[in-house]
Amino acid sequence: MTLADLVQQACARLDQAGVCFGHGTLNAYDEAAWLVLWRLGLPLDGLDDHAEDPVPADRVLAVQAFIEERIATRRPAAYLTGEAWLQGVPFNVDERVIVPRSLIAEVLAEGLIDAWFPEPPGRVLDLCTGNGSLAVLAAMAWPQALVTATDLSLDALIVAQRNVERHRLAQRIALRQGDGLAAAPGRHQLILCNPPYVNRDSMQALPPEYRAEPALALDGGDDGMDFVRGLLAQVPQHLADDGVLVLEIGHERAHFEAAFPALEPVWLPTSAGDDQVLLLPRQSWP
């Protein structure tokens, strides 16, 4: 069996089993390629180069067992491999953190925030940092910036520390444990936040792959806005006069607008639509 054949076989098996994607891949073929290449120890961008290579029978069996583990456990593939990518940057992950997929990463990569600053931001805060991926990407986007990254979960910050060290950014990223803005006193030019925002009904309907992630990082209460309410009440005291907040709310725009009818956010375009990430300048508050 060739590598290409093995990937096709794995793809068919994942499709047949009805697993859920969204933790680094969006379809069965891409996930099959990821898992097969990883299990064989091949470069994850090496499918085309090795497509016609024969795979020894014992390695085929190892791959098949790995695919069956993915199906049986319904654990996201990133938890099985211990690694995920955001904007092409690799990050360590495990069950202590959600798999990084924030749309804010796209906003950073495409420079959509830059126009709001006369000069690149010097102080950046990443709330609910999880595995630290947004903090790392922000530090990469603005090499002069000092980044503070906070999370309520000490377990998550242990993973974040590994990623800060992996990308050699310990001199510029400070990790802090605590609840929201209480962990980051002072004023910041930019606050990034991908908070728990999934509403209660949606939480109950999540497929197993999403329920494998820490509920603390997902559950936003009845309307998804529990954390966001506390955040927006305190943000004015933590933003510089020319500062901005960039907030991800996923599919919760209707709940956001119902909860904050007086705010007029700027909605930023992303691959998932133009109503999932918003920007609020300091002037949005009295």
Secondary structure per residue as TSV (DSSP state, phi and psi in degrees):
chain	resnum	aa	ss	phi	psi
A	1	M	-	360.0	134.4
A	2	T	B	-84.2	166.9
A	3	L	H	-59.4	-43.1
A	4	A	H	-61.1	-40.4
A	5	D	H	-63.3	-40.9
A	6	L	H	-66.4	-38.8
A	7	V	H	-65.0	-43.0
A	8	Q	H	-62.6	-40.7
A	9	Q	H	-62.9	-44.5
A	10	A	H	-64.1	-39.9
A	11	C	H	-59.2	-46.6
A	12	A	H	-62.6	-38.9
A	13	R	H	-67.3	-41.8
A	14	L	H	-64.1	-42.7
A	15	D	H	-60.8	-46.9
A	16	Q	H	-60.4	-37.0
A	17	A	H	-80.1	-13.6
A	18	G	T	69.2	35.2
A	19	V	-	-70.1	162.3
A	20	C	-	-103.7	141.0
A	21	F	-	-109.8	-176.8
A	22	G	-	119.7	4.4
A	23	H	S	-113.5	48.0
A	24	G	S	121.9	-22.7
A	25	T	-	-135.2	161.5
A	26	L	S	-118.1	-1.0
A	27	N	S	-154.0	167.0
A	28	A	H	-65.0	-38.0
A	29	Y	H	-66.0	-46.6
A	30	D	H	-64.0	-38.8
A	31	E	H	-68.7	-40.1
A	32	A	H	-60.7	-44.4
A	33	A	H	-60.7	-43.9
A	34	W	H	-59.1	-51.7
A	35	L	H	-67.3	-40.8
A	36	V	H	-65.7	-49.8
A	37	L	H	-61.9	-41.7
A	38	W	H	-64.4	-45.1
A	39	R	H	-65.2	-30.2
A	40	L	H	-87.1	-3.9
A	41	G	T	72.7	25.0
A	42	L	-	-97.1	156.3
A	43	P	-	-57.7	139.4
A	44	L	T	-70.8	-12.2
A	45	D	T	-105.5	19.5
A	46	G	-	-103.3	14.3
A	47	L	H	-62.1	-46.7
A	48	D	H	-62.3	-38.8
A	49	D	H	-70.0	-27.0
A	50	H	H	-117.5	11.2
A	51	A	T	-54.8	-38.7
A	52	E	T	-95.4	5.9
A	53	D	-	-69.6	135.6
A	54	P	B	-72.9	143.0
A	55	V	-	-107.8	122.2
A	56	P	-	-56.9	151.9
A	57	A	H	-58.4	-40.0
A	58	D	H	-67.0	-32.4
A	59	R	H	-74.0	-34.2
A	60	V	H	-60.2	-45.4
A	61	L	H	-63.3	-37.8
A	62	A	H	-64.8	-42.0
A	63	V	H	-65.4	-44.5
A	64	Q	H	-60.9	-39.9
A	65	A	H	-65.0	-37.1
A	66	F	H	-65.6	-42.5
A	67	I	H	-63.8	-39.7
A	68	E	H	-67.2	-32.1
A	69	E	H	-64.8	-42.7
A	70	R	H	-58.1	-42.1
A	71	I	H	-71.6	-45.7
A	72	A	H	-68.3	-39.8
A	73	T	H	-88.6	-23.4
A	74	R	-	57.9	22.9
A	75	R	-	-75.5	139.1
A	76	P	-	-54.2	145.6
A	77	A	H	-55.7	-35.0
A	78	A	H	-62.8	-31.7
A	79	Y	H	-70.9	-31.5
A	80	L	H	-72.2	-36.8
A	81	T	H	-92.6	-19.9
A	82	G	T	78.1	14.6
A	83	E	E	-150.9	145.3
A	84	A	E	-142.5	163.9
A	85	W	E	-123.8	143.1
A	86	L	E	-136.3	121.1
A	87	Q	T	52.7	38.2
A	88	G	T	77.9	3.3
A	89	V	E	-101.6	129.6
A	90	P	E	-81.4	143.9
A	91	F	E	-138.0	143.5
A	92	N	E	-73.1	139.2
A	93	V	-	-142.4	153.4
A	94	D	-	-155.9	-172.9
A	95	E	T	-66.2	-5.5
A	96	R	T	-77.9	-12.3
A	97	V	S	-136.7	156.9
A	98	I	-	-73.2	155.3
A	99	V	-	-69.5	125.6
A	100	P	-	-64.6	127.4
A	101	R	-	-155.5	17.1
A	102	S	-	-59.9	135.3
A	103	L	T	-69.0	-16.3
A	104	I	H	-61.1	-27.4
A	105	A	H	-60.1	-38.1
A	106	E	H	-64.7	-42.2
A	107	V	H	-60.7	-41.5
A	108	L	H	-65.3	-46.5
A	109	A	H	-64.1	-34.4
A	110	E	T	-91.2	2.3
A	111	G	T	67.8	27.4
A	112	L	T	-73.4	-15.1
A	113	I	T	-92.2	-24.7
A	114	D	G	-55.7	-36.0
A	115	A	G	-64.9	-16.4
A	116	W	G	-83.2	-4.2
A	117	F	-	-123.0	129.6
A	118	P	S	-64.2	-30.0
A	119	E	S	-134.1	155.9
A	120	P	-	-54.7	141.9
A	121	P	-	-63.6	139.1
A	122	G	S	-97.9	-27.1
A	123	R	E	-123.8	117.7
A	124	V	E	-122.7	138.1
A	125	L	E	-119.9	128.3
A	126	D	E	-112.0	103.8
A	127	L	E	-83.9	146.9
A	128	C	S	57.3	51.8
A	129	T	-	-68.7	-23.2
A	130	G	T	60.7	-119.9
A	131	N	T	-85.1	7.6
A	132	G	S	84.9	8.6
A	133	S	H	-64.1	-43.6
A	134	L	H	-68.1	-36.3
A	135	A	H	-61.8	-42.8
A	136	V	H	-64.2	-45.4
A	137	L	H	-64.9	-36.4
A	138	A	H	-65.8	-41.8
A	139	A	H	-64.5	-33.9
A	140	M	H	-71.7	-36.4
A	141	A	H	-69.6	-35.5
A	142	W	-	-127.1	88.8
A	143	P	T	-60.8	-16.3
A	144	Q	T	-94.4	-6.2
A	145	A	-	-79.9	145.7
A	146	L	E	-100.3	127.7
A	147	V	E	-115.4	131.2
A	148	T	E	-106.4	131.6
A	149	A	E	-124.5	125.7
A	150	T	E	-123.5	155.0
A	151	D	E	-157.9	148.3
A	152	L	S	-69.7	-30.1
A	153	S	-	-87.7	117.1
A	154	L	H	-65.9	-34.8
A	155	D	H	-59.5	-43.1
A	156	A	H	-62.2	-39.7
A	157	L	H	-68.0	-26.2
A	158	I	H	-64.7	-41.1
A	159	V	H	-68.1	-42.5
A	160	A	H	-58.9	-39.3
A	161	Q	H	-60.7	-38.5
A	162	R	H	-61.3	-40.1
A	163	N	H	-73.7	-35.5
A	164	V	H	-61.6	-43.8
A	165	E	H	-70.4	-37.5
A	166	R	H	-57.7	-39.5
A	167	H	T	-98.9	13.4
A	168	R	T	55.9	49.7
A	169	L	-	-122.0	18.1
A	170	A	T	-62.6	-24.2
A	171	Q	T	-77.5	-14.8
A	172	R	T	-122.0	-10.1
A	173	I	E	-119.0	120.6
A	174	A	E	-105.7	127.0
A	175	L	E	-97.1	134.7
A	176	R	E	-133.8	136.5
A	177	Q	E	-97.7	134.6
A	178	G	S	162.2	176.6
A	179	D	S	-93.0	105.6
A	180	G	G	60.3	-136.7
A	181	L	G	-71.4	-14.4
A	182	A	G	-62.4	-23.8
A	183	A	G	-86.1	-4.3
A	184	A	S	-138.7	73.1
A	185	P	-	-65.1	160.2
A	186	G	S	98.5	-177.3
A	187	R	-	-111.8	144.4
A	188	H	E	-126.8	147.7
A	189	Q	E	-76.9	-29.1
A	190	L	E	-140.4	128.1
A	191	I	E	-115.8	123.1
A	192	L	E	-104.7	139.3
A	193	C	E	-151.4	119.5
A	194	N	-	-112.8	85.6
A	195	P	-	-87.1	174.6
A	196	P	-	-66.6	119.3
A	197	Y	-	-136.6	5.3
A	198	V	B	-75.2	127.8
A	199	N	-	-73.5	163.8
A	200	R	H	-60.2	-43.4
A	201	D	H	-62.3	-42.1
A	202	S	H	-67.7	-36.2
A	203	M	H	-57.8	-42.8
A	204	Q	H	-69.5	-21.0
A	205	A	T	-98.3	1.5
A	206	L	-	-63.6	140.4
A	207	P	-	-70.4	166.0
A	208	P	H	-56.2	-36.1
A	209	E	H	-59.1	-37.4
A	210	Y	H	-79.5	-31.7
A	211	R	H	-71.5	-14.7
A	212	A	T	-74.0	-15.8
A	213	E	S	-86.2	159.6
A	214	P	-	-60.7	121.6
A	215	A	G	-61.7	-30.1
A	216	L	G	-55.7	-32.4
A	217	A	G	-87.3	-4.8
A	218	L	T	-118.5	-41.8
A	219	D	B	-73.9	112.5
A	220	G	-	-101.5	12.7
A	221	G	-	87.9	-169.0
A	222	D	T	-53.7	-46.9
A	223	D	T	-110.6	7.9
A	224	G	S	82.7	0.1
A	225	M	-	-108.2	10.6
A	226	D	H	-56.6	-53.7
A	227	F	H	-67.4	-39.5
A	228	V	H	-63.3	-36.6
A	229	R	H	-58.7	-49.1
A	230	G	H	-63.9	-38.3
A	231	L	H	-62.3	-52.1
A	232	L	H	-68.5	-23.5
A	233	A	H	-71.6	-26.7
A	234	Q	H	-104.2	-18.0
A	235	V	G	-54.5	-42.0
A	236	P	G	-55.5	-31.7
A	237	Q	G	-79.4	-7.1
A	238	H	T	-117.6	0.2
A	239	L	E	-104.8	138.9
A	240	A	E	-63.2	162.2
A	241	D	E	-56.5	-34.2
A	242	D	E	-102.0	17.9
A	243	G	E	-83.2	166.4
A	244	V	E	-138.8	152.2
A	245	L	E	-107.6	131.6
A	246	V	E	-115.2	119.9
A	247	L	E	-127.8	130.7
A	248	E	E	-96.1	133.5
A	249	I	-	-129.8	6.3
A	250	G	T	58.5	-129.9
A	251	H	T	-91.5	21.8
A	252	E	-	-102.9	25.5
A	253	R	H	-58.0	-42.8
A	254	A	H	-61.1	-42.0
A	255	H	H	-68.7	-36.4
A	256	F	H	-63.0	-47.9
A	257	E	H	-66.9	-33.2
A	258	A	H	-68.8	-35.3
A	259	A	H	-79.9	-28.2
A	260	F	-	-132.5	63.8
A	261	P	T	-65.8	-21.5
A	262	A	T	-83.2	-15.5
A	263	L	-	-84.4	145.4
A	264	E	-	-124.6	81.8
A	265	P	-	-73.4	160.1
A	266	V	E	-93.6	122.4
A	267	W	E	-90.6	128.3
A	268	L	E	-98.6	137.1
A	269	P	E	-71.2	138.4
A	270	T	E	-140.3	173.0
A	271	S	T	-66.6	-18.7
A	272	A	T	-96.1	3.0
A	273	G	E	126.7	175.5
A	274	D	E	-102.7	19.4
A	275	D	E	-136.1	29.1
A	276	Q	E	-117.3	-18.5
A	277	V	E	-129.0	131.0
A	278	L	E	-124.8	159.0
A	279	L	E	-126.1	133.5
A	280	L	E	-127.4	113.7
A	281	P	E	-73.1	160.3
A	282	R	G	-54.4	-31.0
A	283	Q	G	-69.3	-6.3
A	284	S	G	-69.0	-19.5
A	285	W	-	-107.3	150.3
A	286	P	-	-62.5	360.0
